[in-house]
Amino acid sequence: MATFSVVLFIIVTLFIGSSSAKLSTNFYDKTCPKVFSTVKSVVHSAVAKEKRMGASLLRLHFHDCFVQGCDASVLLDDTSSFTGEKTARPNNNSIRGFNVVDNIKSKVEAVCPGVVSCADILAIAARDSVVIVSFCSN
């Protein structure tokens, strides 16, 4: 039994050591090089119209990531057989910025269709909104 445990430990250790997710800031450099400038432009316009939108976009990203990971599930609309996170009790009439994200998604899709995930758009928009609001307040 002890031998089995040691072998199992070694196998698990090898699998853990060989798998690694590598995030990079240049992931879209070849597939969608204009994604960052496109998102930044829309976020900048939205924050210029309403400064609170910066905080709203960050909060939207937080609410997405807080429940089972950053998968953009907070953007899902209700259907006849499914209640989406957008109208779930903690989020209903609480989080905002969906229209900005929809605008970003349509602009990104126009530049490079089917490439950038909604989860990435939420993350980039949250990052840009924090930078823009921080820059404006200095």
Number of C-alpha atoms within 10 A of each C-alpha: 6 7 8 9 10 11 12 12 11 12 12 12 11 11 10 10 9 8 8 8 5 6 7 7 6 10 11 14 11 8 12 18 14 14 24 16 12 16 24 20 15 21 26 21 12 19 20 15 10 10 16 14 20 26 17 20 28 21 17 27 26 17 21 23 18 11 12 9 12 18 16 20 18 25 19 13 12 13 8 5 6 9 12 15 20 23 17 13 9 11 16 11 10 13 17 17 19 16 10 20 21 14 16 23 22 13 17 24 15 10 15 15 12 10 13 16 12 18 19 15 21 28 20 19 27 24 17 23 27 15 14 18 18 11 9 11 6 5
